[in-house]
Amino acid sequence: MSTAEYAVGTLAAVAFAGVLYAAVTSSAAKAAVAGLVQRALAGTF
């Protein structure tokens, strides 16, 4: 692979990481994780 291909791959990976970060830090994701943890601790599935 050439340097340009590495640069494009790196940019794509950084963009994907940014999207994942935005999704994980959203209030909806936090609420979903909190609900999941509460259900797991309560023992109801």
BELHU-V663560 format. One line per field, one symbol per residue. burial: 1 if it has 16 or more other C-alpha atoms within 10 Angstrom, else 0. A space follows every 50 residues. Layout:
burial: ???
This chain:
burial: 000000000000000000000000000000000000000000000
